[in-house]
Amino acid sequence: MLTFYTDRFIPSTARGCCRGFMIFIRPQYREDRGLLEHEKVHRRQWLRTLSLHSWLYLFVPEYKLACEVEAYKEQAQWYPDDRLPKFAGFISRNYGLKITEEDSLKLLTKPL
């Protein structure tokens, strides 16, 4: 699997992204282990759906929400402080999903 530290191929509002089996992270976040683990979750999602992930993510809002919740839960484990409220805000504002910050936080704190 491939991970690249570059500003290319990453949306302007993101620190990193996963494109299929490739992960792209901005160079200034090279040491951010939580971000890397977040993107690795998206890579596993892509693999376990036999590459249908990209299409499902684009066209099925419930799938997109579930993917981001899974990825942010993993990311949060890599920081000493509680970032779930911050991540709930990201989910409610940045992904075009019709969900409140409060509902996002409920999903992030719900046990598996």
The first five atom37 places (N, CA, C, CB, O) and aatype in JSON, in Angstrom:
{
  "aatype": [12, 10, 16, 13, 18, 16, 3, 1, 13, 9, 14, 15, 16, 0, 1, 7, 4, 4, 1, 7, 13, 12, 9, 13, 9, 1, 14, 5, 18, 1, 6, 3, 1, 7, 10, 10, 6, 8, 6, 11, 19, 8, 1, 1, 5, 17, 10, 1, 16, 10, 15, 10, 8, 15, 17, 10, 18, 10, 13, 19, 14, 6, 18, 11, 10, 0, 4, 6, 19, 6, 0, 18, 11, 6, 5, 0, 5, 17, 18, 14, 3, 3, 1, 10, 14, 11, 13, 0, 7, 13, 9, 15, 1, 2, 18, 7, 10, 11, 9, 16, 6, 6, 3, 15, 10, 11, 10, 10, 16, 11, 14, 10],
  "atom_mask": [
    [1, 1, 1, 1, 1],
    [1, 1, 1, 1, 1],
    [1, 1, 1, 1, 1],
    [1, 1, 1, 1, 1],
    [1, 1, 1, 1, 1],
    [1, 1, 1, 1, 1],
    [1, 1, 1, 1, 1],
    [1, 1, 1, 1, 1],
    [1, 1, 1, 1, 1],
    [1, 1, 1, 1, 1],
    [1, 1, 1, 1, 1],
    [1, 1, 1, 1, 1],
    [1, 1, 1, 1, 1],
    [1, 1, 1, 1, 1],
    [1, 1, 1, 1, 1],
    [1, 1, 1, 0, 1],
    [1, 1, 1, 1, 1],
    [1, 1, 1, 1, 1],
    [1, 1, 1, 1, 1],
    [1, 1, 1, 0, 1],
    [1, 1, 1, 1, 1],
    [1, 1, 1, 1, 1],
    [1, 1, 1, 1, 1],
    [1, 1, 1, 1, 1],
    [1, 1, 1, 1, 1],
    [1, 1, 1, 1, 1],
    [1, 1, 1, 1, 1],
    [1, 1, 1, 1, 1],
    [1, 1, 1, 1, 1],
    [1, 1, 1, 1, 1],
    [1, 1, 1, 1, 1],
    [1, 1, 1, 1, 1],
    [1, 1, 1, 1, 1],
    [1, 1, 1, 0, 1],
    [1, 1, 1, 1, 1],
    [1, 1, 1, 1, 1],
    [1, 1, 1, 1, 1],
    [1, 1, 1, 1, 1],
    [1, 1, 1, 1, 1],
    [1, 1, 1, 1, 1],
    [1, 1, 1, 1, 1],
    [1, 1, 1, 1, 1],
    [1, 1, 1, 1, 1],
    [1, 1, 1, 1, 1],
    [1, 1, 1, 1, 1],
    [1, 1, 1, 1, 1],
    [1, 1, 1, 1, 1],
    [1, 1, 1, 1, 1],
    [1, 1, 1, 1, 1],
    [1, 1, 1, 1, 1],
    [1, 1, 1, 1, 1],
    [1, 1, 1, 1, 1],
    [1, 1, 1, 1, 1],
    [1, 1, 1, 1, 1],
    [1, 1, 1, 1, 1],
    [1, 1, 1, 1, 1],
    [1, 1, 1, 1, 1],
    [1, 1, 1, 1, 1],
    [1, 1, 1, 1, 1],
    [1, 1, 1, 1, 1],
    [1, 1, 1, 1, 1],
    [1, 1, 1, 1, 1],
    [1, 1, 1, 1, 1],
    [1, 1, 1, 1, 1],
    [1, 1, 1, 1, 1],
    [1, 1, 1, 1, 1],
    [1, 1, 1, 1, 1],
    [1, 1, 1, 1, 1],
    [1, 1, 1, 1, 1],
    [1, 1, 1, 1, 1],
    [1, 1, 1, 1, 1],
    [1, 1, 1, 1, 1],
    [1, 1, 1, 1, 1],
    [1, 1, 1, 1, 1],
    [1, 1, 1, 1, 1],
    [1, 1, 1, 1, 1],
    [1, 1, 1, 1, 1],
    [1, 1, 1, 1, 1],
    [1, 1, 1, 1, 1],
    [1, 1, 1, 1, 1],
    [1, 1, 1, 1, 1],
    [1, 1, 1, 1, 1],
    [1, 1, 1, 1, 1],
    [1, 1, 1, 1, 1],
    [1, 1, 1, 1, 1],
    [1, 1, 1, 1, 1],
    [1, 1, 1, 1, 1],
    [1, 1, 1, 1, 1],
    [1, 1, 1, 0, 1],
    [1, 1, 1, 1, 1],
    [1, 1, 1, 1, 1],
    [1, 1, 1, 1, 1],
    [1, 1, 1, 1, 1],
    [1, 1, 1, 1, 1],
    [1, 1, 1, 1, 1],
    [1, 1, 1, 0, 1],
    [1, 1, 1, 1, 1],
    [1, 1, 1, 1, 1],
    [1, 1, 1, 1, 1],
    [1, 1, 1, 1, 1],
    [1, 1, 1, 1, 1],
    [1, 1, 1, 1, 1],
    [1, 1, 1, 1, 1],
    [1, 1, 1, 1, 1],
    [1, 1, 1, 1, 1],
    [1, 1, 1, 1, 1],
    [1, 1, 1, 1, 1],
    [1, 1, 1, 1, 1],
    [1, 1, 1, 1, 1],
    [1, 1, 1, 1, 1],
    [1, 1, 1, 1, 1],
    [1, 1, 1, 1, 1]
  ],
  "atom_positions": [
    [[0.84, -1.17, 0.0], [0.0, 0.0, 0.0], [0.89, 1.24, 0.0], [-0.96, 0.0, 1.22], [2.0, 1.23, 0.53]],
    [[0.39, 2.29, -0.59], [1.21, 3.47, -0.81], [0.71, 4.68, -0.02], [1.25, 3.8, -2.28], [-0.49, 4.95, 0.03]],
    [[1.66, 5.39, 0.59], [1.36, 6.65, 1.27], [2.32, 7.7, 0.74], [1.48, 6.51, 2.83], [3.54, 7.5, 0.72]],
    [[1.76, 8.83, 0.31], [2.56, 9.93, -0.24], [2.35, 11.17, 0.61], [2.18, 10.21, -1.72], [1.24, 11.47, 1.03]],
    [[3.43, 11.88, 0.87], [3.37, 13.14, 1.6], [3.56, 14.26, 0.57], [4.46, 13.21, 2.74], [4.67, 14.58, 0.16]],
    [[2.44, 14.85, 0.18], [2.42, 15.83, -0.9], [1.19, 16.71, -0.75], [2.44, 15.13, -2.28], [0.24, 16.35, -0.04]],
    [[1.19, 17.83, -1.41], [0.0, 18.68, -1.45], [-0.86, 18.36, -2.68], [0.4, 20.15, -1.46], [-1.96, 18.9, -2.81]],
    [[-0.39, 17.52, -3.55], [-1.13, 17.17, -4.76], [-2.23, 16.16, -4.46], [-0.17, 16.61, -5.82], [-2.11, 15.33, -3.55]],
    [[-3.3, 16.24, -5.22], [-4.42, 15.29, -5.17], [-5.27, 15.38, -3.91], [-3.9, 13.89, -5.3], [-6.13, 14.53, -3.68]],
    [[-5.03, 16.4, -3.08], [-5.77, 16.56, -1.82], [-6.7, 17.76, -1.96], [-4.79, 16.74, -0.6], [-6.25, 18.83, -2.38]],
    [[-7.98, 17.6, -1.63], [-8.88, 18.75, -1.68], [-8.35, 19.9, -0.82], [-10.3, 18.34, -1.2], [-7.7, 19.67, 0.2]],
    [[-8.62, 21.12, -1.23], [-8.05, 22.3, -0.55], [-8.44, 22.39, 0.92], [-8.48, 23.55, -1.26], [-7.71, 22.99, 1.71]],
    [[-9.57, 21.83, 1.3], [-10.03, 21.91, 2.69], [-9.56, 20.74, 3.55], [-11.54, 21.97, 2.72], [-9.9, 20.67, 4.73]],
    [[-8.79, 19.81, 2.98], [-8.4, 18.59, 3.7], [-6.91, 18.57, 4.02], [-8.77, 17.36, 2.89], [-6.1, 19.23, 3.36]],
    [[-6.58, 17.81, 5.04], [-5.18, 17.58, 5.41], [-4.63, 16.35, 4.72], [-5.04, 17.44, 6.92], [-3.42, 16.21, 4.54]],
    [[-5.54, 15.47, 4.33], [-5.15, 14.24, 3.66], [-6.36, 13.62, 2.99], [0.0, 0.0, 0.0], [-7.49, 14.05, 3.21]],
    [[-6.11, 12.61, 2.17], [-7.22, 11.88, 1.55], [-6.73, 10.53, 1.08], [-7.83, 12.67, 0.38], [-5.53, 10.28, 0.96]],
    [[-7.67, 9.68, 0.82], [-7.38, 8.35, 0.32], [-8.0, 8.24, -1.07], [-7.92, 7.23, 1.28], [-9.18, 8.54, -1.26]],
    [[-7.21, 7.82, -2.02], [-7.68, 7.6, -3.39], [-7.41, 6.13, -3.71], [-6.96, 8.57, -4.42], [-6.3, 5.76, -4.1]],
    [[-8.43, 5.31, -3.53], [-8.24, 3.88, -3.74], [-7.3, 3.31, -2.7], [0.0, 0.0, 0.0], [-7.53, 3.45, -1.5]],
    [[-6.23, 2.68, -3.15], [-5.27, 2.1, -2.22], [-4.14, 3.07, -1.88], [-4.7, 0.82, -2.8], [-3.21, 2.71, -1.16]],
    [[-4.22, 4.3, -2.4], [-3.17, 5.29, -2.15], [-3.65, 6.36, -1.16], [-2.74, 5.94, -3.46], [-4.77, 6.85, -1.24]],
    [[-2.77, 6.69, -0.24], [-3.05, 7.74, 0.75], [-2.16, 8.93, 0.43], [-2.8, 7.22, 2.22], [-0.97, 8.79, 0.15]],
    [[-2.77, 10.12, 0.49], [-2.04, 11.37, 0.28], [-2.23, 12.23, 1.52], [-2.54, 12.13, -1.01], [-3.36, 12.48, 1.95]],
    [[-1.12, 12.69, 2.1], [-1.15, 13.53, 3.29], [-0.24, 14.72, 3.05], [-0.71, 12.74, 4.57], [0.87, 14.58, 2.52]],
    [[-0.71, 15.9, 3.44], [0.1, 17.1, 3.27], [1.39, 16.94, 4.1], [-0.69, 18.38, 3.71], [1.35, 16.42, 5.22]],
    [[2.53, 17.38, 3.56], [3.82, 17.19, 4.24], [3.86, 17.72, 5.67], [4.9, 17.86, 3.46], [4.51, 17.12, 6.52]],
    [[3.17, 18.83, 5.96], [3.23, 19.38, 7.31], [2.51, 18.5, 8.34], [2.62, 20.77, 7.32], [2.63, 18.74, 9.54]],
    [[1.78, 17.48, 7.87], [1.09, 16.57, 8.79], [1.72, 15.17, 8.81], [-0.39, 16.46, 8.4], [1.1, 14.2, 9.23]],
    [[2.95, 15.09, 8.34], [3.66, 13.81, 8.28], [3.7, 13.1, 9.64], [5.08, 14.02, 7.78], [3.64, 11.87, 9.7]],
    [[3.81, 13.86, 10.72], [3.92, 13.28, 12.06], [2.55, 13.05, 12.73], [4.76, 14.18, 12.94], [2.5, 12.58, 13.87]],
    [[1.49, 13.36, 12.06], [0.14, 13.22, 12.63], [-0.34, 11.78, 12.43], [-0.86, 14.23, 11.98], [-0.95, 11.44, 11.42]],
    [[-0.05, 10.95, 13.41], [-0.38, 9.52, 13.32], [-1.88, 9.3, 13.24], [0.19, 8.77, 14.51], [-2.34, 8.38, 12.56]],
    [[-2.65, 10.13, 13.94], [-4.11, 10.0, 13.89], [-4.65, 10.21, 12.49], [0.0, 0.0, 0.0], [-5.54, 9.48, 12.05]],
    [[-4.13, 11.2, 11.79], [-4.56, 11.45, 10.42], [-4.22, 10.27, 9.52], [-3.91, 12.74, 9.88], [-5.04, 9.85, 8.7]],
    [[-3.02, 9.74, 9.66], [-2.64, 8.57, 8.86], [-3.58, 7.4, 9.14], [-1.18, 8.17, 9.17], [-4.03, 6.74, 8.2]],
    [[-3.87, 7.15, 10.4], [-4.77, 6.03, 10.74], [-6.18, 6.27, 10.2], [-4.81, 5.82, 12.26], [-6.84, 5.32, 9.78]],
    [[-6.64, 7.52, 10.2], [-7.94, 7.87, 9.62], [-7.97, 7.47, 8.14], [-8.22, 9.39, 9.77], [-8.92, 6.83, 7.68]],
    [[-6.93, 7.84, 7.41], [-6.88, 7.52, 5.98], [-6.71, 6.02, 5.74], [-5.75, 8.28, 5.31], [-7.21, 5.5, 4.74]],
    [[-6.03, 5.33, 6.64], [-5.91, 3.88, 6.5], [-7.27, 3.2, 6.64], [-4.93, 3.33, 7.56], [-7.53, 2.18, 6.0]],
    [[-8.14, 3.76, 7.48], [-9.5, 3.23, 7.6], [-10.19, 3.34, 6.24], [-10.32, 3.98, 8.7], [-10.83, 2.39, 5.79]],
    [[-10.07, 4.49, 5.59], [-10.69, 4.66, 4.28], [-10.1, 3.68, 3.26], [-10.51, 6.1, 3.78], [-10.82, 3.18, 2.4]],
    [[-8.82, 3.41, 3.35], [-8.21, 2.42, 2.44], [-8.8, 1.04, 2.69], [-6.67, 2.39, 2.63], [-9.1, 0.31, 1.75]],
    [[-8.97, 0.66, 3.96], [-9.58, -0.64, 4.27], [-11.02, -0.69, 3.78], [-9.53, -0.92, 5.8], [-11.47, -1.73, 3.3]],
    [[-11.74, 0.42, 3.88], [-13.12, 0.48, 3.39], [-13.13, 0.24, 1.88], [-13.78, 1.84, 3.73], [-13.98, -0.48, 1.37]],
    [[-12.2, 0.84, 1.18], [-12.09, 0.67, -0.26], [-11.81, -0.8, -0.6], [-10.99, 1.58, -0.83], [-12.41, -1.35, -1.52]],
    [[-10.9, -1.41, 0.15], [-10.54, -2.8, -0.11], [-11.68, -3.77, 0.21], [-9.31, -3.18, 0.7], [-11.95, -4.7, -0.55]],
    [[-12.35, -3.54, 1.33], [-13.4, -4.49, 1.72], [-14.65, -4.38, 0.85], [-13.77, -4.27, 3.17], [-15.49, -5.29, 0.87]],
    [[-14.79, -3.3, 0.1], [-15.92, -3.18, -0.82], [-15.51, -3.5, -2.25], [-16.51, -1.76, -0.75], [-16.25, -3.25, -3.2]],
    [[-14.31, -4.05, -2.39], [-13.79, -4.39, -3.72], [-13.82, -3.18, -4.65], [-14.6, -5.54, -4.34], [-14.21, -3.28, -5.81]],
    [[-13.42, -2.06, -4.12], [-13.29, -0.77, -4.8], [-14.61, -0.06, -5.09], [-12.56, -0.96, -6.07], [-14.61, 0.95, -5.78]],
    [[-15.72, -0.57, -4.6], [-17.01, 0.14, -4.75], [-17.11, 1.32, -3.8], [-18.18, -0.83, -4.5], [-18.0, 2.16, -3.94]],
    [[-16.21, 1.38, -2.84], [-16.23, 2.43, -1.83], [-16.36, 3.83, -2.43], [-14.97, 2.36, -0.99], [-17.17, 4.63, -1.97]],
    [[-15.59, 4.11, -3.45], [-15.59, 5.45, -4.05], [-16.98, 5.84, -4.53], [-14.6, 5.53, -5.21], [-17.42, 6.97, -4.3]],
    [[-17.65, 4.95, -5.18], [-19.0, 5.23, -5.71], [-20.01, 5.32, -4.58], [-19.43, 4.14, -6.71], [-20.85, 6.22, -4.56]],
    [[-19.94, 4.39, -3.64], [-20.86, 4.43, -2.5], [-20.68, 5.72, -1.71], [-20.65, 3.21, -1.59], [-21.65, 6.35, -1.3]],
    [[-19.44, 6.1, -1.5], [-19.12, 7.31, -0.74], [-19.7, 8.55, -1.42], [-17.58, 7.46, -0.58], [-20.22, 9.44, -0.75]],
    [[-19.62, 8.6, -2.73], [-20.13, 9.75, -3.48], [-21.66, 9.83, -3.54], [-19.59, 9.72, -4.88], [-22.23, 10.92, -3.5]],
    [[-22.31, 8.67, -3.62], [-23.74, 8.67, -3.93], [-24.68, 8.16, -2.84], [-23.95, 7.86, -5.13], [-25.9, 8.26, -2.99]],
    [[-24.14, 7.63, -1.74], [-24.99, 7.11, -0.67], [-24.61, 7.82, 0.64], [-24.83, 5.54, -0.53], [-23.65, 7.42, 1.3]],
    [[-25.37, 8.86, 1.01], [-25.01, 9.65, 2.2], [-24.88, 8.83, 3.48], [-26.04, 10.72, 2.42], [-24.01, 9.11, 4.3]],
    [[-25.71, 7.82, 3.66], [-25.63, 6.99, 4.87], [-24.3, 6.23, 4.92], [-26.82, 5.98, 4.92], [-23.7, 6.08, 5.98]],
    [[-23.85, 5.78, 3.77], [-22.56, 5.09, 3.69], [-21.42, 6.06, 4.01], [-22.36, 4.46, 2.28], [-20.52, 5.74, 4.77]],
    [[-21.48, 7.25, 3.42], [-20.46, 8.27, 3.66], [-20.37, 8.6, 5.15], [-20.78, 9.55, 2.85], [-19.28, 8.69, 5.71]],
    [[-21.53, 8.77, 5.79], [-21.56, 9.06, 7.22], [-20.93, 7.93, 8.02], [-23.0, 9.29, 7.69], [-20.1, 8.17, 8.9]],
    [[-21.31, 6.7, 7.72], [-20.76, 5.55, 8.44], [-19.24, 5.47, 8.26], [-21.42, 4.24, 7.95], [-18.52, 5.14, 9.2]],
    [[-18.76, 5.76, 7.06], [-17.32, 5.72, 6.79], [-16.57, 6.77, 7.6], [-17.05, 5.93, 5.3], [-15.53, 6.48, 8.19]],
    [[-17.11, 7.98, 7.63], [-16.43, 9.04, 8.38], [-16.47, 8.79, 9.89], [-17.05, 10.4, 8.06], [-15.5, 9.07, 10.59]],
    [[-17.57, 8.28, 10.37], [-17.66, 7.96, 11.8], [-16.6, 6.91, 12.15], [-19.08, 7.44, 12.18], [-15.88, 7.05, 13.14]],
    [[-16.5, 5.86, 11.34], [-15.51, 4.81, 11.58], [-14.09, 5.4, 11.56], [-15.64, 3.69, 10.52], [-13.27, 5.08, 12.41]],
    [[-13.81, 6.25, 10.58], [-12.46, 6.81, 10.44], [-12.12, 7.78, 11.58], [-12.33, 7.52, 9.09], [-11.01, 7.75, 12.11]],
    [[-13.07, 8.63, 11.95], [-12.8, 9.59, 13.03], [-12.69, 8.89, 14.39], [-13.89, 10.66, 13.08], [-11.94, 9.33, 15.26]],
    [[-13.45, 7.81, 14.59], [-13.3, 7.05, 15.84], [-11.87, 6.51, 15.95], [-14.32, 5.89, 15.91], [-11.26, 6.58, 17.02]],
    [[-11.36, 5.98, 14.86], [-9.99, 5.47, 14.86], [-9.0, 6.61, 15.08], [-9.67, 4.74, 13.54], [-8.07, 6.48, 15.89]],
    [[-9.18, 7.71, 14.38], [-8.26, 8.84, 14.5], [-8.19, 9.35, 15.94], [-8.68, 9.97, 13.56], [-7.11, 9.65, 16.44]],
    [[-9.33, 9.45, 16.59], [-9.39, 10.0, 17.94], [-8.55, 9.21, 18.94], [-10.82, 10.03, 18.42], [-8.08, 9.76, 19.94]],
    [[-8.36, 7.93, 18.68], [-7.59, 7.09, 19.61], [-6.11, 7.46, 19.65], [-7.74, 5.63, 19.21], [-5.4, 7.03, 20.56]],
    [[-5.63, 8.22, 18.7], [-4.21, 8.51, 18.59], [-3.79, 9.84, 19.21], [-3.82, 8.51, 17.15], [-2.64, 10.25, 19.09]],
    [[-4.73, 10.5, 19.9], [-4.43, 11.8, 20.52], [-4.66, 11.71, 22.03], [-5.29, 12.93, 19.89], [-5.55, 10.98, 22.47]],
    [[-3.87, 12.45, 22.81], [-4.04, 12.39, 24.26], [-5.29, 13.14, 24.75], [-2.81, 12.96, 24.93], [-5.78, 12.87, 25.84]],
    [[-5.8, 14.08, 23.95], [-6.99, 14.83, 24.35], [-8.23, 14.29, 23.63], [-6.81, 16.35, 24.05], [-8.12, 13.53, 22.67]],
    [[-9.39, 14.69, 24.12], [-10.65, 14.23, 23.53], [-11.0, 15.1, 22.33], [-11.8, 14.26, 24.59], [-11.4, 16.25, 22.49]],
    [[-10.85, 14.55, 21.15], [-11.13, 15.32, 19.93], [-12.47, 14.95, 19.3], [-10.02, 15.1, 18.92], [-12.81, 15.47, 18.24]],
    [[-13.23, 14.07, 19.94], [-14.5, 13.66, 19.35], [-15.45, 14.84, 19.13], [-15.17, 12.63, 20.23], [-16.1, 14.89, 18.08]],
    [[-15.57, 15.8, 20.07], [-16.44, 16.95, 19.79], [-15.98, 17.74, 18.56], [-16.49, 17.87, 21.0], [-16.81, 18.18, 17.76]],
    [[-14.69, 17.91, 18.41], [-14.15, 18.61, 17.24], [-14.47, 17.83, 15.96], [-12.62, 18.81, 17.38], [-14.88, 18.42, 14.95]],
    [[-14.28, 16.52, 16.0], [-14.56, 15.68, 14.83], [-16.05, 15.66, 14.51], [-14.05, 14.26, 15.07], [-16.43, 15.59, 13.34]],
    [[-16.89, 15.72, 15.53], [-18.34, 15.79, 15.3], [-18.69, 17.05, 14.51], [-19.12, 15.76, 16.65], [-19.55, 17.04, 13.63]],
    [[-18.01, 18.14, 14.84], [-18.21, 19.38, 14.09], [-17.77, 19.24, 12.64], [0.0, 0.0, 0.0], [-18.45, 19.72, 11.74]],
    [[-16.64, 18.57, 12.42], [-16.18, 18.34, 11.05], [-17.23, 17.57, 10.25], [-14.85, 17.57, 11.05], [-17.57, 17.93, 9.13]],
    [[-17.74, 16.5, 10.86], [-18.71, 15.66, 10.15], [-19.97, 16.45, 9.82], [-19.07, 14.43, 11.0], [-20.51, 16.33, 8.72]],
    [[-20.44, 17.25, 10.76], [-21.69, 17.98, 10.54], [-21.55, 19.13, 9.54], [-22.21, 18.52, 11.86], [-22.52, 19.51, 8.89]],
    [[-20.34, 19.68, 9.42], [-20.16, 20.86, 8.55], [-19.48, 20.59, 7.22], [-19.36, 21.87, 9.28], [-19.75, 21.29, 6.24]],
    [[-18.61, 19.6, 7.14], [-17.69, 19.51, 6.0], [-17.99, 18.41, 4.98], [-16.34, 19.31, 6.5], [-17.26, 18.29, 4.0]],
    [[-19.0, 17.63, 5.18], [-19.2, 16.48, 4.29], [-20.52, 16.53, 3.52], [-19.14, 15.22, 5.09], [-20.86, 15.57, 2.83]],
    [[-21.24, 17.62, 3.63], [-22.49, 17.72, 2.9], [-23.57, 16.78, 3.39], [0.0, 0.0, 0.0], [-24.48, 16.42, 2.64]],
    [[-23.46, 16.38, 4.63], [-24.44, 15.46, 5.22], [-25.44, 16.25, 6.05], [-23.74, 14.38, 6.1], [-25.1, 17.27, 6.64]],
    [[-26.65, 15.78, 6.09], [-27.68, 16.48, 6.86], [-27.72, 15.87, 8.26], [-29.08, 16.38, 6.17], [-28.59, 15.07, 8.6]],
    [[-26.74, 16.29, 9.07], [-26.64, 15.78, 10.43], [-26.13, 16.91, 11.32], [-25.69, 14.53, 10.5], [-25.29, 17.71, 10.93]],
    [[-26.66, 16.95, 12.53], [-26.22, 17.97, 13.47], [-24.92, 17.55, 14.14], [-27.31, 18.24, 14.52], [-24.53, 16.38, 14.12]],
    [[-24.26, 18.52, 14.73], [-23.06, 18.23, 15.48], [-23.37, 17.3, 16.66], [-22.4, 19.53, 15.98], [-22.6, 16.4, 16.97]],
    [[-24.51, 17.52, 17.3], [-24.91, 16.69, 18.44], [-25.13, 15.24, 18.01], [-26.2, 17.25, 19.09], [-24.69, 14.31, 18.68]],
    [[-25.81, 15.04, 16.88], [-26.05, 13.68, 16.39], [-24.75, 13.02, 15.93], [-27.06, 13.68, 15.24], [-24.57, 11.82, 16.1]],
    [[-23.86, 13.82, 15.36], [-22.55, 13.29, 14.97], [-21.79, 12.8, 16.2], [-21.73, 14.35, 14.22], [-21.18, 11.73, 16.18]],
    [[-21.83, 13.59, 17.27], [-21.14, 13.21, 18.5], [-21.73, 11.94, 19.09], [-21.2, 14.35, 19.52], [-21.0, 11.1, 19.6]],
    [[-23.03, 11.8, 19.02], [-23.67, 10.56, 19.52], [-23.14, 9.34, 18.76], [-25.21, 10.64, 19.38], [-22.86, 8.3, 19.35]],
    [[-23.02, 9.48, 17.44], [-22.49, 8.36, 16.64], [-21.03, 8.07, 16.98], [-22.63, 8.67, 15.14], [-20.62, 6.91, 17.05]],
    [[-20.25, 9.12, 17.19], [-18.83, 8.93, 17.5], [-18.6, 8.31, 18.87], [-18.1, 10.25, 17.43], [-17.61, 7.61, 19.08]],
    [[-19.5, 8.55, 19.79], [-19.34, 8.02, 21.15], [-20.09, 6.71, 21.36], [-19.79, 9.04, 22.16], [-19.98, 6.09, 22.42]],
    [[-20.85, 6.29, 20.38], [-21.59, 5.02, 20.49], [-20.6, 3.85, 20.4], [-22.69, 4.91, 19.36], [-19.77, 3.8, 19.49]],
    [[-20.71, 2.92, 21.35], [-19.8, 1.75, 21.3], [-20.05, 0.92, 20.04], [-19.97, 0.86, 22.57], [-21.15, 0.88, 19.5]],
    [[-19.0, 0.26, 19.6], [-19.12, -0.6, 18.4], [-20.05, -1.77, 18.62], [-17.75, -1.12, 17.97], [-20.25, -2.58, 17.72]]
  ]
}
